[in-house]
């Protein structure tokens, strides 16, 4: 990282840290949402951006992670800091199962993506029939006093959730930056670029692809736990919905697949613009259902046509930052 | 005993016999050329040695152990590096990163792999282009990169699949010099498929000629190129060497 990048990163960090003190609760909720998508997008990026394995079913890990932590909290009062490990373990097992099926039997590309959708879909349908977790009627965690800070049980004011999500996003960024420079990062990128050539260089592609899936699913599980305790209600129809998976991947796709800043930038651009449009339409008194989805489609179209590598690589070059990042 | 021992190896693709009962050996430290007309089964033989697919019959031994049926990454781990006939650079990565991926096979850390990759790029004359994306390289440079990446895995046996094709004579001579040097200095054993006879004659101490999936001649280059069977099926009467 050069000097300029370090300064910009420092300014960004300070800005994000003081944000809750200076903005309204509405802006803070938008910022929290941005960070949520930035984090989830970063997790997805490990699989697709680094290792080239397209998942269109990441809502699976958000949902299972959310239900796991919320379920044991609801029934047994076991707090999220314990529940998070259950969530991670379950999602890693699911990721490993999908990865094993796909990579052992040579399913790749679009067919792999279909497999990830299939898993998310049948899990969604399956959860409709688990009465213990509320079934289609949903699972609700008791909403606590907003002013009272209970970090142990993740009950508290919006600023707590904001800082938690900020820490997670920063942690994911650091983890991904480290991974990318490690042996795993080199091997993943080699597999992404040309799997047969990677194998000829001694890389056990099965093992390293499995690692990518397992890390990505574990990271996404944490996003699910956050989701459960932030929104306090979970419905299979919503959380496992394919549109959730798409929302997760739009950030990195628009920001720049395989880059470290892409998922963060993409999430910010999309969330802010989508919210602005909704607000604008509300202000002029027009209500169009599904306008957000249409807008997502348009943004995707424009980016794919004019910036096929995403927004971040272009901005990075303009700012004179890292050459490929 | 030879370093690489190919014994009675066969392979068919949907009934088409690509390789039928091929046997040859490559002695430690030798450079052996594998020649023959298109469709003779050269690349199929290569792919079986490299672990891309297993032979239907026969055995392949390397350094005293059976390697037929191993996966490509295991074959590489055993000490065999390869290049691809149609170059397959990691296009989105820099030239240096391409070679680092190979060097990681025998390096404990990325830093060590970076040092070893840098040294190999120097050797192949690619050092100045280390930060360029591999997709920006010209064909001769891509061929060099292909070789650099394979060498980075520090193989005992290097399989070269038509690395001279498409090179100009001077570039070809540079490449020949590099292989000679590595062979002489490090004792690297080389098995090369090559149509450029200039390269084969300059490098190989022994030539194996394949035709219709069978070995029709093998021996010293001078003798093989005068073999009537070889002249008829491959080199032609008029070939000057």
Boltz contact constraints between the chains, C-beta under 6 A:
constraints:
  - contact:
      token1: [A, 183]
      token2: [B, 104]
      max_distance: 6.0
  - contact:
      token1: [A, 186]
      token2: [B, 100]
      max_distance: 6.0
  - contact:
      token1: [A, 186]
      token2: [B, 101]
      max_distance: 6.0
  - contact:
      token1: [A, 186]
      token2: [B, 104]
      max_distance: 6.0
  - contact:
      token1: [A, 189]
      token2: [B, 93]
      max_distance: 6.0
  - contact:
      token1: [A, 190]
      token2: [B, 90]
      max_distance: 6.0
  - contact:
      token1: [A, 190]
      token2: [B, 101]
      max_distance: 6.0
  - contact:
      token1: [A, 193]
      token2: [B, 90]
      max_distance: 6.0
  - contact:
      token1: [A, 193]
      token2: [B, 91]
      max_distance: 6.0
  - contact:
      token1: [A, 193]
      token2: [B, 92]
      max_distance: 6.0
  - contact:
      token1: [A, 194]
      token2: [B, 88]
      max_distance: 6.0
  - contact:
      token1: [A, 194]
      token2: [B, 90]
      max_distance: 6.0
  - contact:
      token1: [A, 197]
      token2: [B, 88]
      max_distance: 6.0
  - contact:
      token1: [A, 199]
      token2: [B, 72]
      max_distance: 6.0
  - contact:
      token1: [A, 199]
      token2: [B, 73]
      max_distance: 6.0
  - contact:
      token1: [A, 200]
      token2: [B, 72]
      max_distance: 6.0
  - contact:
      token1: [A, 200]
      token2: [B, 82]
      max_distance: 6.0
  - contact:
      token1: [A, 201]
      token2: [B, 101]
      max_distance: 6.0
  - contact:
      token1: [A, 201]
      token2: [B, 102]
      max_distance: 6.0
  - contact:
      token1: [A, 201]
      token2: [B, 153]
      max_distance: 6.0
  - contact:
      token1: [A, 202]
      token2: [B, 73]
      max_distance: 6.0
  - contact:
      token1: [A, 202]
      token2: [B, 76]
      max_distance: 6.0
  - contact:
      token1: [A, 202]
      token2: [B, 77]
      max_distance: 6.0
  - contact:
      token1: [A, 202]
      token2: [B, 105]
      max_distance: 6.0
  - contact:
      token1: [A, 202]
      token2: [B, 153]
      max_distance: 6.0
  - contact:
      token1: [A, 203]
      token2: [B, 73]
      max_distance: 6.0
  - contact:
      token1: [A, 204]
      token2: [B, 73]
      max_distance: 6.0
